Amino acid sequence: MGPLVYYCRWHNARLRLHGRDRQIVWGDLVFTRADQEQTQPFRFNQNTWELTLIEDGLEKTLQLDELGVVTTTADDALQ
């Protein structure tokens, strides 16, 4: 889960976890801007370090490295 924690640090986000299993962690990333809280649902694969952000019914998958830096992205529509 280290890369996810680092990603949050780089993007000034907090984790609000809703659940986890052996491979996947899911919940919300919480951003505070201008005294307003914005949340973005996510899933994080702890084995592959893929972070999937969900916005307006669309998924955006980011590949993280060990320091939480985005190395590649791929956009997919939710089915």
C-alpha positions as a Markdown table, in Angstrom:
| # | Residue | x | y | z |
|---|---|---|---|---|
| 1 | Met | 0.0 | 0.0 | 0.0 |
| 2 | Gly | 3.1 | 2.2 | 0.1 |
| 3 | Pro | 2.8 | 3.6 | -3.4 |
| 4 | Leu | -0.8 | 4.6 | -2.7 |
| 5 | Val | 0.2 | 6.5 | 0.4 |
| 6 | Tyr | 3.0 | 8.3 | -1.4 |
| 7 | Tyr | 0.6 | 9.2 | -4.3 |
| 8 | Cys | -1.7 | 10.8 | -1.7 |
| 9 | Arg | 1.2 | 12.8 | -0.3 |
| 10 | Trp | 2.2 | 14.1 | -3.7 |
| 11 | His | -1.4 | 15.1 | -4.4 |
| 12 | Asn | -2.3 | 16.5 | -1.0 |
| 13 | Ala | -5.0 | 13.9 | -0.5 |
| 14 | Arg | -6.2 | 11.8 | 2.4 |
| 15 | Leu | -7.3 | 8.2 | 2.2 |
| 16 | Arg | -10.8 | 7.2 | 3.3 |
| 17 | Leu | -10.8 | 3.4 | 3.1 |
| 18 | His | -14.1 | 1.6 | 2.6 |
| 19 | Gly | -12.7 | -2.0 | 2.3 |
| 20 | Arg | -9.9 | -4.2 | 1.3 |
| 21 | Asp | -9.1 | -7.8 | 0.5 |
| 22 | Arg | -5.8 | -9.6 | -0.2 |
| 23 | Gln | -5.2 | -7.8 | -3.4 |
| 24 | Ile | -7.5 | -4.7 | -3.7 |
| 25 | Val | -8.0 | -1.6 | -1.4 |
| 26 | Trp | -11.0 | 0.7 | -2.2 |
| 27 | Gly | -12.5 | 3.9 | -0.9 |
| 28 | Asp | -12.2 | 7.6 | -1.5 |
| 29 | Leu | -9.3 | 10.1 | -2.0 |
| 30 | Val | -10.2 | 13.2 | -0.1 |
| 31 | Phe | -9.0 | 16.6 | -1.3 |
| 32 | Thr | -9.5 | 19.8 | 0.7 |
| 33 | Arg | -9.4 | 22.9 | -1.5 |
| 34 | Ala | -10.7 | 26.3 | -0.4 |
| 35 | Asp | -12.2 | 24.8 | 2.8 |
| 36 | Gln | -14.2 | 22.4 | 0.7 |
| 37 | Glu | -13.8 | 18.6 | 0.7 |
| 38 | Gln | -13.9 | 16.8 | -2.6 |
| 39 | Thr | -13.9 | 13.1 | -2.8 |
| 40 | Gln | -12.9 | 10.7 | -5.6 |
| 41 | Pro | -13.6 | 7.0 | -5.5 |
| 42 | Phe | -10.7 | 4.7 | -6.2 |
| 43 | Arg | -9.5 | 1.1 | -6.3 |
| 44 | Phe | -5.8 | 0.2 | -5.7 |
| 45 | Asn | -4.3 | -3.1 | -6.7 |
| 46 | Gln | -1.6 | -3.8 | -4.2 |
| 47 | Asn | 0.1 | -6.4 | -6.4 |
| 48 | Thr | 0.4 | -4.4 | -9.6 |
| 49 | Trp | 0.3 | -0.9 | -8.1 |
| 50 | Glu | -2.5 | 0.1 | -10.4 |
| 51 | Leu | -4.6 | 3.0 | -9.1 |
| 52 | Thr | -8.1 | 3.2 | -10.7 |
| 53 | Leu | -9.8 | 6.6 | -10.2 |
| 54 | Ile | -13.6 | 6.7 | -10.9 |
| 55 | Glu | -15.2 | 9.9 | -12.0 |
| 56 | Asp | -18.6 | 10.4 | -13.7 |
| 57 | Gly | -19.0 | 6.7 | -14.5 |
| 58 | Leu | -15.5 | 6.5 | -16.1 |
| 59 | Glu | -12.5 | 4.8 | -14.9 |
| 60 | Lys | -9.0 | 6.1 | -15.3 |
| 61 | Thr | -6.2 | 3.7 | -14.5 |
| 62 | Leu | -2.8 | 5.0 | -13.4 |
| 63 | Gln | 0.3 | 2.8 | -13.1 |
| 64 | Leu | 2.3 | 3.9 | -10.0 |
| 65 | Asp | 6.0 | 3.2 | -9.2 |
| 66 | Glu | 7.3 | 2.3 | -5.7 |
| 67 | Leu | 7.3 | 6.0 | -4.8 |
| 68 | Gly | 3.7 | 6.7 | -5.9 |
| 69 | Val | 4.7 | 8.5 | -9.1 |
| 70 | Val | 2.5 | 7.9 | -12.1 |
| 71 | Thr | 4.4 | 6.1 | -14.9 |
| 72 | Thr | 1.5 | 5.4 | -17.4 |
| 73 | Thr | -2.2 | 6.0 | -17.7 |
| 74 | Ala | -5.1 | 4.2 | -19.5 |
| 75 | Asp | -8.7 | 5.4 | -19.8 |
| 76 | Asp | -11.5 | 2.9 | -19.8 |
| 77 | Ala | -15.3 | 3.3 | -19.6 |
| 78 | Leu | -17.2 | 1.6 | -16.9 |
| 79 | Gln | -19.3 | -1.3 | -18.1 |
